[in-house]
Amino acid sequence: MVLDDLAREVFQHVVSQNALGTGCETDIQGLYAIGNLEKTDCAAAFYEPIMCLVLQGAKEAYARGRVIRYGAGDTLIVSHAVPVDAAVIQASPHAPYTALALRLDLDLLRSMSAEFQGLEEAGSGNMHSLNAAASDTALIDAVGRLFRLSLDPVETEALAPLVLKEIHFRLLRASHGTMLRQLLKQDSPASRISKTITTLRNNYKSNILVADLAAASGMSLSAFHEHFKSVTSTTPLQYQKDLRLLEARQLLISGTKSVAATAYHVGYESPTQFSREYSRKFGMSPSSQKSETLSLSK
């Protein structure tokens, strides 16, 4: 009943913000309300470190052979920024997909290491960057309180920092918070791969040698490959390629550049190779993407 009441409140907020299908950020930075009346096609996306509490309906994320399904009452935890394919798989006008998503504060998580001894060792679980499991009552209650605080500016200012800290604490203690707990350790593979991801995101247009990434992380080449794939479900070069292609899609949708200019802008030296890889990832050529965007804008 608690979940149903919260789902109705969140969905009504999404409707009031004219944000059906896209979602909207609340007055608490990093907290998003999401609502969909229908299922969606599987689409490529880029997930930042985030948690998503599903209140109604269900969604699936696909990460290089892994399928992560999360429905009403489940929480998805994303510890590292990763490319995925995702789709809403359960939604209807009578029971819309409804969720609350919160961007994770990694600095806040790490600050808890000294304050709460033993968090690094709490629980167990797999070492992937995306994991979903049933939420406990305390976590659902905390996320619900944060959403309701967002509707009152005075309460937001006074109480939101406390509730945000509580949510991060409960995620760290969750059965599927293993990777978050690993991030508390500065020299853990999870932390080192997190720094590598930052490097790749900041330099995705450049040609980067994997051996240099491994050296910067303090790992052997073989160990680096193993840990990177364990965390992200992909390789460093494929990760960089996904970054380039997702950025290219945004440029083509915005209509600001030609196909060739887009290819060069995101780091490709060959527009032909760009078109081939874009078509493979998105199921349409970049020229078709651009034409479709122009058609919709008329």
N, C-alpha and C positions, 0 to 999 in steps of 0.2 A: 504493500500500500504506500509506503514511503517513497519507493521508486516511482510508482504511478503518479503520485502527486507532484513530485519533482519534474517528471517528464512533461506533465501538462503545463507547469509554470515555465519551463524552459522553452517549450514549443510556442507558447503564447508570446513569449518575449521575441523569439525569432520572427514570428509573423508580424509583430508590432514594428520590427526594424526592417521589414521588407527584405528579409535575408534568407528566404527559403531556397534551398539548394546550394547556397554559398556559405552560409553561416555568418556570424558577426562577432566582433570583439566586444566584450562588455566594458564597463567603466573600470574594471580591474585589468591592468595591462597584462596581456598574455593569457587571459581567460576568454574562451570562445564558446558561444552557444551555437548549436548546429541542428538543422532540421531538414529532412527530405520527405516529400510525399510519395516518392516512388523509387524503385531500384535504379541503380546507375550502371552504365557500362564500365568495364574494367579500364582504368586509365593510369598512365604513368604519373607518379607524383614524387615529391621529395619531402620526407618526414624529418622535421627538426626534433631534438630531444623534447619529448612531450608525453603527457599522460592523457588518455581519453576514457572517460567513464560513459558507457552506453546506458541510456535510460530506457530506450525502447527500440525495437528493430535489431538489425545485425549488420555487420560489415566484415569483409575479408581483405587481408593484405597478403600480397605474394612477393616473396623475396628470394629470387633465384632457387626455386624448388621448394621453399618452405611456404606453407599456407597457415596463416594465423587468422582464426575466426574468433570474433568477439561479439557477444550479444548482450541483451539486457542484463544489467548487474555485473558485467565484466569490465575490467580495466585493462586497457592496452598501455604498456610502458615502453617507450622508445628512448633508449639511453644515448644513442649516437645518431648524428644526422646521416640518413641513409636513403637511397633511391628505392622505391617500391612501386608495385602496381596494386591498385586498390579499387574496391567496388562496394557499394551498398547492396546487400543481397536480400534484405528483408525490410520492406517499407510499403505503406499504402496510405491513402487518404484517411482511413479509419484508424490506422496505427502507424503514424509516420516514424521514420528513423529519427531519433532524438538523442543528442549526446552533449556532454560538456568536455572541452579539451583545455588543458592547462600547459603552457610552455614551461618546461622545467628550468629551474635556476641552478645550474651546476655549481656555482660558487656557494650557494646556500647549502647544497648537499654536502660539499666538502667541508664546510665550516662545522658541520655536525659531528665530524669524525672525532675531534678533540672533546666536544661537549658530551657526547654520548658514547662511552666506551663500549666496544663489543659489537658495534653495528656492522663492521666489516665481515664478521664471522657469522652473523645471524642468518639462519636458514640455509637453504641450498637451492639449486636449480640450474638450468642450462645457461650457456654463456653467449647467447645471441642478443643482438641489440633490440629486437622486437619480441616481446612476450606478452601474452594475455592470460588472465585467470579471473576467477570470481572475486569480486571485491568484498571485503568484510564490512560489517555494519558501520564501524567507526569511520572508515574511509568514505563511504557513501555519505554519511552524516556531515563530515568535514567539507566535502566538495559541495554539497547542497547548501551549507551555511555560507561558503564563499560566494556562491552565485547570488544568494539572497542579500548578502552584504553589498554586492555590486550595484544593487538597485537603490542604495541609500548612500550618497556621497559622504555624509558624516560618519556613518558606520564603516564605510570603506577605509577612510583615512585612519580611524582609530583601531580597527580590529583586523583588517585584511592581512597585515604583516604577520600577526599571530597565527591566523588560520592557514596562511600559506606555509608557514614553518611546520605546522601540524601535518599538513598534507604531505610535504616532502618527507617528514619523519615516518609517516605511515607507509609511504611508498618504499622507503628504504627497508622497512621491516616486512614488507609483503613477500610472499613465497616466490613471486616472479620478479622480485627486485634485485636479483643476484648481480646483474651487470651494474646497477646503480651502486651497489655496495662495493664493487670492485673499483669504481671510479673514485672512491674515498682514498684509495691507496695511490700515492703519487707515482710510484714506479711499477704499478701493475700493467700487464699488457693492455687492459682496457683503457687506462689513462694514456699510455703511449700511443695507442691507435687513435684515441680522441685527438691528440695533438697532430698526428699525421693527417687526419681528416681536415683539421683546420688549415694545414699547409696546402692540401689539395684544393680546398675551396677557395683559398686566397690566390692560388696560382693555376687554376684549371685551364687557362688559355695557353700556358707554357708547356713545352716539352720537359717532362720530369722523369728522371731515371729512378726506377724502383730501388736500385742499389743505394742511391742517395737517401731515399726515404727510410730504408732499413737502417742505414748508418746513423741517421739523425735520431732514430727511435732507440738506438742502442741494442739492436737485435741483429742476429745473423739473417741473411737473405731468406733462408728456408723458414726460420722461426717467424720472421716478419710476415711472410706470405700466409703461413698457417694461422697466425693470430688475426691478421686483417680479414681473412675470409671467414674465420669463426665469428667475428664481431659483425661484419657487414654482409655476409653471404655472397660476397663478390670479390674480385681482384682489384688492386689499386688502379690498374689501367682501365678496367671496365668502369670503375667508380668515376674516374675522371671523364670517361666518355659519356657516361650518363649525365654528369654535371653539364657538359658542353651541350648535349642534345636537349636537355630540359630548358636551359637558358635560350637556346636557339628557338625552341617552340614559342617561348614567351615573346621573343623579338618578332617572329613571324606573325603571331596573333596580334601584336600591337601594330603591325604594318609599317614599322619605321624603316626597315631595311629590305633590300632585295635578297633573294636566296643566296647569291654569291657573296654579297657583303656580309650576310649573317654567318655564312660558313667561315669566312676569314675572321670575323669579329670574335667568334667563340674558340678560335685556335686551330681550325682546319686549314691545311695547306692546299687541299684539293676539293673544290665544290662537288666533283663527281663522287668522291669517297663520302663526303658529307651527306649527299642525297641518298646514297645507298644505305648508310647506317641510320639515317633518319627514318627512311621508309621501313627498315627492319624493326625499329623500336616502336614507331607510332602507327604503322599500318597504312600510311599514306606518304606520298612524296612531299618534300618541303614546298614545291610549287603548288601542289594541290592544297596544302594547308593554307598557303597564302591566298589562293583563289577563293577558298571556302570562307576565309575571314573577310575578304573584300565583299563577297556576295552577301554575307550576313549583315554587313555594315550599311548596305544600301537600303 
